[in-house]
Amino acid sequence: MAVQPEGTPCWADAMFSDVEGAKRFYGDVLGWTFGESASEYGHYTQAYADGKAVAAVVPPRPGQEGQSAWCLYFATADAAATARKVRDEGGEVLMEPMQVGDFGTMALARDPSGAVFGLWQAGTHEGFEATAVPGAYCWAEVFTREPEKSDAFFPAVFPYEAKQLQDAAVDFRIFELNAAPVLGRMKMTDDFPPEVPPYVNVYFTVDDCDAAVQRAVGHGAILRFGPTDSPFGRFAVLSDPQGANFSVIDVATTQGEMPAMTDV
């Protein structure tokens, strides 16, 4: 697999105080299987869909217990240089670039609106081994209350072009790489409780959205929105039993015409 272009979403992981509980939940909801826990890397455990690496789970670092959240990583050829860009453009580097064996180099950052994300400079681990197939990552959106900050930040850090949805009722933008959509940005409405911080919402692909939601809720998840149809697929937004937000989407079940977008 070729190294991903700069700014490509390339990996996702999450910290869980109850890792075994998370494995049971996502195993049942998304069909994941799991590799061996790597004790030398903080018991980092990769998840697989049909034998392909698609995500990872890990226990929290000291002091971060009970703060489960999915983190999306963006590919970079130079994590240190991209971290400098993050700072230069008003973001915050939460964890300086750190080499992870021969797998690669990671960093954690926060955009000026408060959304946390990761950087990944690939070594032997190049990222997702599959995308947009059942159980695998498909899409992500930055949910923010201050869209103007995210809109300025991400194209300054990564080589993105932006398009804005032509809909006065919804403030939604898409960032593209080489004319291909790679990331969305959604303004958080008053429907979001004030205690919910800005975040990057990760979508995982499923064969049947309604069935996946039923499994998730049956295992203790909270349904936040949907299931609903869209031109992109039938999707729903959930919080898992430990509080990590994520979405599921059936990309084969679409309805309606693709929305009009304007270059910005």
C-alpha positions, 0 to 999 in steps of 0.5 A: 500500500502506498503512503497516503497523501498529506492530510488523508485520514489514515487511522483511528483509535480510541481509549477505553477504561474497559478495553474488554468491554469495548472489544465486545461492543465493537465486535458485536456491532461492527464484526471486529476481531482483535489482535494481541495486546502490545504491552510494550506500546501501552497494550495497544490492540488492533481491530480487524474487519475481514482480516484487515486492520481498521482501527485500534483500542487502548487503555487510557493513560494515567489521568485520562480514565473515563474520557473515551473518544475516537481519534482520527489521524491524518497522514503527514510526511513530517509530523514535526513540520505539521505540528509546527503548522498546527501551532502557526495556524492557531491550533494546539499540540497536545502531544509532541511527535513521538516515534512508536517503534518502527511503526511510525511517528504520532502526535495529537493536536487540537484545532482552534475550535477545540476538535482533537485529532492526530497526526501519523507519519507512517513507518511500517504501519501505513494506516487503514488496510481497508476503507468503506467496506463493512466494519471499516472506516468510511468518513469523518466530520469535524463537529464544531460550534465555531466553523469559521475557525476550523474552516481557516485552520484545516486548509492552512495545515493540509493541502485542502480545497473546500466546498460549501453546501448550498443550504441556508438551514445547514452549515456544512463544508467538505474538504477535498484532496486532489478533487476527492472529498476526505473530510466534512465540517458540520456546525454544531446546533443547539441540539448538542448539549453544551457539555459536548465539546467539539469533536471529530465524528468517525463513520464506520461502514455497515451492511444494514444501518438499522440492524447495526443500531439495534445491536448497538443500543442492545449493548448499551449505546445511546442513539443520538440521531437517525437512522436517516437516509441521505444521498451518501447512505443511510446513517445514524449517530451513536454514543457507545457505552463508554461515551465515545461518539461514532456513526454507522453508515450503509453506503449502499442504501442512498436516497435523494440527489447529491446536494449542490456545493459551491467552491470557497 
